[in-house]
Amino acid sequence: MSKITKDMSIIEVVQKFPQTAEVFRRHGMGCLGCIAAQFENIEQGAAGHGINIDQLIADLNKEIE
């Protein structure tokens, strides 16, 4: 099974695992359609929004299990 890591791009994760879009939204990253989502990795996006990266990654991986 694939595992989501903090260095993966946001858009890559959402395209591969569409169900993760809601996880990003719940964590305050509702801007999946913005330009930054095209080139930022998850860690960069989380830092920009003040989000706990470890919890976000855990929740994303739980969603794809």
C-alpha positions, 0 to 999 in steps of 0.5 A: 500500500502507498504511504503519504509522506510530507514531501509529496505534492499536495496535488499529487496526493489529491489526484492519486487519493481523491478522498484525501481532499476532505482531510485537507479541508478538515485541517484548514487547507481548503485551497486545493485549487489554488496555484500553491497546491500545484507546487507546494509539498504537504509540509510547505502547505501545512507550515503556511497554514500553521497546521501540525504536519505529523497529525495531518500526515497521520490523518491522510494515511488513515484515510487511504487505509 
